[in-house]
Amino acid sequence: MSIATPMSLPAAANRLARPLPHLPLRSAAAVTEPVRRISSQSLLEGERELVIQHQGNEYHLRLTRNDKLILTK
């Protein structure tokens, strides 16, 4: 049975320190181009559910009783 001995703070920090992973930067075009926006009222047109077809699959966009949107496959 071994007993752990306390380590000084700088030694513990050096032992735990690891370089951060490289994160790619966004291109200038991705930052400046505005994202297209559409209101949920325009999509649903007064209905509570909308079916979206994407790559052969159907996704259901539903408006809940609490006025939240849920997208399910």
KESE-146420 format. One record per residue: x, z, y of N, C-alpha, C, O in turn; residue in one letter; residue number from 1. Coordinates in Angstrom, 3 decimals, decimal comma, padded with zeros to 6 digits, always signed. Each point is the difference from the previous one (the first is absolute). Last residue first. Example, Ala and Ser with C-alpha at 12.3 -4.5 7.8 and 13.67 -1.06 7.14 Angstrom:
(pt (+012,850; +007,080; -002,250); (+000,820; +000,060; +001,190); (-000,770; +000,730; +001,090); (+000,509; +000,169; +001,108); S; 2);
(pt (-000,219; -000,239; -006,828); (-000,890; +000,000; +001,190); (+000,900; +000,000; +001,200); (+001,036; +000,665; -000,019); A; 1);
This chain:
(pt (-036,887; -036,545; +013,085); (+000,108; -001,224; -000,783); (-001,121; -000,044; -001,012); (-000,099; -000,956; -000,771); K; 73);
(pt (+000,135; +003,409; +005,813); (+000,264; +000,189; -001,427); (+000,050; -001,333; -000,691); (-000,558; -000,984; +000,487); T; 72);
(pt (+000,418; +003,696; +004,658); (+000,259; -001,274; -000,651); (+000,366; +000,267; -001,438); (+000,979; +000,692; -000,280); L; 71);
(pt (-003,683; +001,947; +004,622); (+000,713; +000,130; -001,268); (+000,127; -001,404; -000,586); (-000,979; -000,739; -000,092); I; 70);
(pt (-000,310; +003,501; +005,121); (+000,115; -001,221; -000,784); (+000,810; +000,277; -001,253); (+001,024; +000,681; +000,046); L; 69);
(pt (-004,448; +002,557; +003,170); (+001,383; -000,298; -000,377); (-000,011; -001,288; -000,815); (-001,004; -000,343; -000,625); K; 68);
(pt (-002,890; +003,048; +002,432); (+000,553; -001,086; +000,814); (+001,497; -000,192; -000,202); (+000,721; -000,292; +000,955); D; 67);
(pt (-003,764; +003,201; -003,480); (+000,734; +000,648; +001,096); (+000,688; -001,019; +000,908); (+000,899; +000,349; +000,766); N; 66);
(pt (-003,277; -001,677; -004,671); (-000,990; +000,742; +000,807); (+000,646; +000,674; +001,201); (-000,662; +000,260; +001,005); R; 65);
(pt (+003,276; -004,540; -002,805); (-000,562; +001,212; -000,594); (-001,043; +000,629; +000,910); (-000,196; -000,427; +001,137); T; 64);
(pt (+002,038; -004,764; -002,047); (-000,175; +000,955; +001,086); (-000,697; +001,216; -000,591); (-001,100; -000,118; -000,540); L; 63);
(pt (+004,308; -003,867; -001,949); (-001,250; +000,742; +000,144); (+000,053; +000,928; +001,203); (+001,044; +000,566; +000,325); R; 62);
(pt (+001,363; -005,038; -003,043); (+000,156; +000,805; +001,205); (-001,336; +000,666; +000,258); (-000,992; -000,674; +000,279); L; 61);
(pt (+003,432; -001,711; -004,773); (-001,221; +000,432; +000,672); (+000,364; +000,895; +001,179); (+000,635; +001,041; -000,169); H; 60);
(pt (+001,736; -005,254; -002,970); (+000,181; +001,314; +000,602); (-001,259; +000,331; +000,778); (-000,566; -000,862; +000,673); Y; 59);
(pt (+002,367; -002,831; -004,785); (-000,996; +000,415; +000,987); (+000,276; +001,423; +000,443); (+000,211; +000,889; -000,825); E; 58);
(pt (+003,036; -005,224; -001,219); (-000,562; +001,340; -000,169); (-001,021; +000,272; +001,090); (+000,063; -000,574; +001,088); N; 57);
(pt (+002,714; -003,441; -001,399); (-000,817; +000,076; -001,201); (-000,608; +001,368; -000,272); (-000,684; +000,176; -001,008); G; 56);
(pt (+003,353; -000,993; +004,969); (+000,771; -000,400; -001,179); (-000,771; +000,199; -001,303); (+000,534; +000,530; -000,974); Q; 55);
(pt (-003,311; +001,248; +004,617); (+001,429; -000,140; +000,253); (+000,717; -000,268; -001,310); (-000,015; +000,835; -000,904); H; 54);
(pt (-005,175; +000,028; +003,561); (+000,672; -000,663; -001,110); (+001,449; -000,241; +000,387); (+000,288; -000,570; +001,052); Q; 53);
(pt (-004,312; +004,215; +000,512); (+001,118; -000,837; +000,436); (+000,655; -000,588; -001,237); (+000,384; +000,735; -000,910); I; 52);
(pt (-005,361; +001,688; +002,481); (+000,892; -000,372; -001,094); (+001,037; -000,962; +000,550); (-000,335; -001,015; +000,609); V; 51);
(pt (-002,897; +005,131; +001,628); (+000,490; -001,362; +000,120); (+000,927; -000,256; -001,177); (+000,820; +000,855; -000,334); L; 50);
(pt (-004,867; +002,977; +002,366); (+001,028; -000,423; -000,946); (+000,330; -001,469; +000,201); (-000,858; -000,810; +000,349); E; 49);
(pt (-002,463; +003,167; +002,196); (+000,827; +001,159; -000,355); (+001,135; -000,379; -000,939); (+000,874; +000,822; -000,272); R; 48);
(pt (-003,542; -003,809; +004,408); (-000,083; +000,398; -001,416); (+000,904; +001,198; -000,248); (+000,795; +000,368; +000,865); E; 47);
(pt (-001,043; -002,718; +003,407); (-001,166; +000,842; -000,251); (-000,183; +000,438; -001,445); (-000,864; +000,831; -000,279); G; 46);
(pt (+004,643; -003,631; +001,569); (-001,224; -000,604; +000,561); (-001,261; +000,789; -000,355); (-000,996; -000,572; -000,441); E; 45);
(pt (+006,055; +000,939; -000,667); (-001,138; +000,431; -000,813); (-001,335; -000,586; +000,465); (-000,938; -000,086; -000,793); L; 44);
(pt (+005,071; -000,917; +003,157); (+000,181; -000,301; -001,427); (-001,265; +000,290; -000,797); (-000,444; -000,830; -000,793); L; 43);
(pt (+000,575; +001,941; +005,380); (+000,030; -001,452; -000,151); (+000,139; -000,399; -001,467); (-000,601; -000,980; -000,440); S; 42);
(pt (+000,847; +005,535; +001,542); (-001,374; -000,479; +000,203); (-000,063; -001,518; -000,171); (-000,962; -000,522; -000,563); Q; 41);
(pt (+005,141; +002,695; +000,495); (-000,699; +000,158; -001,274); (-001,446; -000,479; +000,123); (-000,570; -000,496; -000,972); S; 40);
(pt (+004,393; -001,668; +004,111); (-000,766; +001,241; -000,135); (-000,706; +000,040; -001,355); (-000,344; -001,036; -000,569); S; 39);
(pt (+005,134; -001,341; +001,741); (-001,415; -000,346; -000,082); (-000,770; +001,292; -000,233); (+000,449; +000,857; -000,762); I; 38);
(pt (+004,928; -003,017; +002,091); (-000,939; +001,114; -000,149); (-001,422; -000,530; -000,032); (-000,339; -000,951; +000,705); R; 37);
(pt (+005,995; -000,606; -001,301); (-001,393; -000,415; +000,186); (-000,921; +001,180; -000,270); (+000,182; +000,717; -000,985); R; 36);
(pt (+004,873; -000,185; +002,809); (-000,741; -000,026; -001,260); (-001,442; -000,373; +000,307); (-000,594; +000,525; +000,942); V; 35);
(pt (+005,104; -001,984; +002,035); (-001,115; +000,945; -000,150); (-000,701; -000,180; -001,350); (-000,067; -001,104; -000,539); P; 34);
(pt (+005,372; +000,218; +001,810); (-001,253; -000,694; -000,310); (-001,127; +001,008; -000,171); (+000,134; +000,950; -000,772); E; 33);
(pt (+004,486; +000,405; +001,577); (-000,705; -000,477; +001,186); (-001,326; -000,687; -000,296); (-000,850; -000,075; +000,887); T; 32);
(pt (+003,860; +001,920; -004,314); (-000,293; +001,058; +000,954); (-000,894; -000,506; +001,135); (-000,876; +000,730; +000,464); V; 31);
(pt (+002,562; -003,666; -003,814); (-000,950; +000,929; -000,613); (-000,417; +001,085; +000,984); (-001,126; +000,493; -000,067); A; 30);
(pt (+004,481; -003,621; +001,338); (-001,315; -000,650; -000,086); (-001,044; +000,953; -000,566); (-001,142; +000,002; +000,460); A; 29);
(pt (+005,706; +001,298; -000,282); (-000,619; +000,056; +001,323); (-001,397; -000,614; -000,035); (-000,898; +000,464; +000,702); A; 28);
(pt (+002,762; +001,721; -005,192); (+000,372; -001,120; +000,852); (-000,740; +000,117; +001,330); (-001,037; +000,659; +000,080); S; 27);
(pt (+002,389; +003,674; -002,995); (-001,030; -001,020; +000,143); (+000,516; -001,132; +000,867); (+000,812; +000,210; +000,902); R; 26);
(pt (+002,503; +002,840; -003,947); (-000,667; -000,025; +001,295); (-001,047; -001,087; +000,008); (+000,170; -001,031; -000,652); L; 25);
(pt (+001,754; +003,964; -003,720); (+000,053; -001,262; +000,736); (-000,769; +000,105; +001,315); (-001,029; +000,672; +000,078); P; 24);
(pt (+003,652; +003,348; -002,647); (-001,353; -000,493; +000,222); (+000,074; -001,297; +000,792); (+000,623; -000,035; +001,061); L; 23);
(pt (+002,741; +003,343; -004,383); (-000,076; -001,042; +001,027); (-001,438; -000,500; +000,095); (-000,582; -000,405; -001,006); H; 22);
(pt (+001,784; +005,500; -000,580); (-000,068; -001,385; -000,486); (-000,117; -000,971; +001,163); (-000,529; +000,336; +001,059); P; 21);
(pt (+003,152; +004,382; -000,574); (-001,357; -000,531; +000,037); (-000,011; -001,425; -000,526); (+000,966; -000,736; +000,205); L; 20);
(pt (+002,679; +004,538; -001,791); (-000,273; -001,018; +001,029); (-001,441; -000,483; -000,094); (-000,580; -000,057; -001,084); P; 19);
(pt (+001,880; +005,077; -000,247); (+000,072; -001,329; -000,613); (-000,276; -001,015; +001,091); (-000,772; +000,277; +000,919); R; 18);
(pt (+001,677; +005,467; -001,821); (-000,026; -001,157; +000,904); (+000,177; -001,293; -000,777); (+000,889; -000,123; -000,843); A; 17);
(pt (-000,661; +004,693; -000,978); (-001,303; -000,644; -000,013); (-000,045; -001,283; +000,824); (-000,911; -000,810; -000,169); L; 16);
(pt (+004,867; +003,520; -000,077); (-000,343; -000,310; -001,386); (-001,321; -000,771; -000,080); (-000,163; -000,857; -000,869); R; 15);
(pt (+001,690; +002,563; +004,994); (+000,844; -001,116; -000,444); (-000,357; -000,435; -001,404); (+000,052; -001,187; -000,320); N; 14);
(pt (-002,220; +004,981; +002,037); (-000,444; -001,198; +000,715); (+000,816; -001,212; -000,430); (-000,556; -001,082; -000,190); A; 13);
(pt (+001,790; +005,301; -001,485); (-001,276; -000,425; -000,589); (-000,486; -001,279; +000,658); (-000,515; -000,889; -000,679); A; 12);
(pt (+004,342; +002,898; +002,461); (+000,300; -000,521; -001,330); (-001,274; -000,505; -000,672); (+000,017; -001,044; -000,652); A; 11);
(pt (-000,415; +003,209; +004,859); (+000,644; -001,321; +000,110); (+000,301; -000,612; -001,363); (-000,161; -001,208; -000,177); P; 10);
(pt (-001,750; +005,626; +000,165); (-000,907; -001,027; +000,496); (+000,680; -001,363; +000,149); (-000,564; -000,995; -000,454); L; 9);
(pt (+002,379; +004,456; -003,242); (-000,084; -000,032; +001,461); (-000,888; -001,164; +000,427); (-000,121; -000,992; -000,718); S; 8);
(pt (-000,735; +003,444; -003,931); (+000,877; -001,019; +000,543); (-000,138; +000,027; +001,520); (-001,083; +000,257; +000,524); M; 7);
(pt (+000,203; +003,428; -004,943); (-000,463; -000,650; +001,235); (+001,054; -000,968; +000,516); (+001,200; +000,233; -000,152); P; 6);
(pt (-001,707; +000,708; -005,106); (+000,585; +000,661; +001,158); (-000,464; -000,716; +001,252); (-000,174; -001,218; -000,020); T; 5);
(pt (-001,780; +001,946; -005,311); (+000,233; -000,888; +001,137); (+000,581; +000,801; +001,149); (-000,451; +001,105; +000,305); A; 4);
(pt (+000,912; -000,120; -005,658); (-000,644; +000,496; +001,208); (+000,367; -000,930; +001,144); (+001,176; -000,286; +000,224); I; 3);
(pt (-001,577; -000,274; -005,915); (+000,808; -000,060; +001,212); (-000,815; +000,474; +001,185); (-001,219; -000,163; +000,045); S; 2);
(pt (+001,385; +000,731; -005,741); (-000,842; +000,000; +001,169); (+000,890; +000,000; +001,236); (+000,860; +000,868; +000,150); M; 1);
